Amino acid sequence: MAAIGTTRAQALIAAARAAGITDEALEKLADRSLDWIESMSGREADALETAIASRHQAAKERTAATAEALRLAELGGYKVDVIAAKLKTMTLREIADLVAQTRAFLASKGIDVRQPVEPETLTATPRQVTHILDLLARRQASGEGGGFYSGPTSREEVAKMTRENASLYIRSLGGDY
């Protein structure tokens, strides 16, 4: 198997850092030192890329859950700074449980806790991002055009797309006009 080389290794390391993964954590995730990442096979690099995307998605979910917990704390008249400090020590599951309990408590007090979530604010899933990048790589290798929809080509920019636009991009790149 051929090694992925320096360019892809640097891209993996940059993606991991952008996802908030430390070099030490990346070494554990890759099961090797950063110096050896460029010698990974394409399959190993794909697996590492998926793990990084998963960690990035988990971080986004934690950020969203924390924001919701703070919004509910403010609605309930709690000290937001105290809640924010406590949230830093909690797992995502614990935050989700706290959010559910707080919603139920506030609702029992007659406080409307609903907050509409606009579908266009949900970003592309890790699976959509990976699929788009795979389709772009295939099109580049085959010399095909880019479909009817032109869009971003880097992992970071694709990850910022809305889920709806990512789906449109996938259909376009797949030739589903």
C-alpha positions in Angstrom: 0.0 0.0 0.0 1.2 3.5 -0.8 1.8 6.0 1.9 -0.4 9.1 1.9 2.5 11.5 1.9 3.3 14.8 3.5 0.4 16.9 1.9 -2.4 14.7 3.1 -0.7 14.1 6.5 -0.5 17.9 7.0 -4.2 18.2 6.0 -5.2 15.5 8.5 -3.2 17.2 11.2 -4.7 20.6 10.3 -8.2 19.2 10.3 -7.6 17.6 13.7 -6.3 20.8 15.2 -9.3 22.7 13.7 -11.6 20.2 15.4 -9.8 21.0 18.7 -7.9 17.7 18.9 -4.5 18.2 20.5 -1.4 16.7 18.9 -1.2 14.2 21.8 -4.8 13.1 21.3 -4.2 12.8 17.5 -1.2 10.5 18.1 -3.5 8.3 20.3 -6.2 8.4 17.7 -3.8 7.6 14.9 -2.0 5.0 17.1 1.3 6.5 16.0 3.4 9.7 16.3 2.7 12.7 14.1 6.0 12.0 12.3 4.6 8.7 11.0 1.2 9.8 9.9 2.5 10.6 6.4 3.5 6.9 6.1 -0.1 5.8 6.6 -1.9 3.9 3.9 -4.9 5.6 2.2 -7.3 3.3 4.1 -5.7 4.2 7.5 -5.9 7.9 6.6 -9.5 7.5 5.6 -10.2 5.9 9.0 -8.4 8.6 10.8 -10.2 11.3 8.8 -13.5 9.7 9.8 -12.5 9.6 13.5 -11.5 13.3 13.3 -14.8 14.2 11.6 -16.6 12.3 14.4 -14.8 14.1 17.1 -15.5 17.4 15.3 -19.2 16.5 15.2 -19.2 15.6 18.9 -17.6 19.0 19.7 -20.3 20.8 17.7 -23.0 18.8 19.5 -21.4 19.7 22.9 -21.3 23.4 21.9 -25.0 23.3 20.8 -26.1 21.5 24.0 -24.1 23.9 26.2 -25.7 26.9 24.4 -29.1 25.4 25.0 -28.4 24.8 28.7 -27.2 28.4 29.1 -30.3 29.7 27.2 -32.6 27.7 29.5 -30.6 28.9 32.6 -31.2 32.4 31.5 -34.9 31.8 30.9 -35.2 30.3 34.4 -33.4 33.2 36.0 -30.4 31.1 37.1 -26.9 32.5 37.4 -25.5 31.8 33.9 -21.9 32.2 34.9 -22.2 29.5 37.6 -24.0 27.2 35.2 -21.4 27.8 32.5 -18.6 26.8 34.9 -20.5 23.6 35.9 -21.1 22.7 32.2 -17.4 22.6 31.6 -17.0 19.6 33.9 -20.0 17.7 32.5 -20.1 15.1 29.7 -22.3 15.6 26.7 -24.8 13.0 28.1 -24.9 14.9 31.4 -25.5 18.2 29.6 -28.3 16.6 27.5 -29.9 15.2 30.7 -29.7 18.6 32.4 -31.3 20.3 29.4 -34.1 17.8 29.4 -34.7 18.2 33.2 -34.5 22.0 33.0 -37.0 22.1 30.1 -39.4 19.9 32.0 -39.0 22.0 35.2 -39.4 25.3 33.4 -42.4 24.0 31.4 -44.0 22.9 34.7 -43.6 26.6 35.9 -45.4 27.8 32.8 -42.3 29.1 31.0 -42.3 28.6 27.3 -38.9 26.9 26.5 -39.5 26.3 22.8 -37.0 27.8 20.4 -37.5 27.2 16.8 -34.6 25.6 15.0 -34.3 26.7 11.4 -33.3 23.8 9.2 -30.9 26.1 7.3 -28.8 26.5 10.5 -28.0 22.8 10.7 -24.6 22.2 9.2 -23.6 19.2 7.0 -23.2 15.9 8.7 -19.7 14.2 8.8 -21.1 11.6 6.5 -22.2 14.3 4.0 -18.8 16.0 4.2 -16.9 12.7 3.6 -19.2 11.8 0.7 -18.8 15.2 -1.0 -15.0 15.0 -0.7 -15.0 11.5 -2.1 -17.2 12.7 -5.1 -14.9 15.7 -5.7 -11.8 13.4 -5.6 -13.5 11.0 -8.1 -14.4 13.9 -10.4 -10.9 15.3 -10.2 -9.3 11.9 -11.0 -11.7 11.3 -13.9 -11.5 14.9 -15.3 -15.3 15.3 -15.1 -16.9 18.7 -14.5 -18.4 19.8 -11.3 -22.1 19.2 -11.9 -24.8 21.9 -11.9 -24.0 23.2 -8.4 -20.6 24.7 -7.7 -19.5 24.6 -4.1 -16.5 24.4 -1.7 -13.8 21.9 -2.1 -12.0 21.9 1.3 -13.2 19.9 4.3 -13.5 23.0 6.4 -15.7 24.8 3.9 -17.8 21.8 3.1 -18.4 21.3 6.8 -19.9 24.8 7.0 -22.5 24.1 4.4 -26.1 23.6 5.5 -27.4 20.1 5.4 -29.8 21.1 2.6 -27.1 22.6 0.5 -24.8 19.6 1.1 -27.6 17.3 -0.1 -28.0 19.4 -3.2 -24.2 19.4 -3.8 -24.1 15.6 -3.4 -26.9 15.2 -6.0 -25.1 17.5 -8.4 -21.7 15.8 -8.0 -23.4 12.4 -8.4 -24.9 13.6 -11.8 -28.5 13.6 -10.5 -29.7 16.7 -12.4 
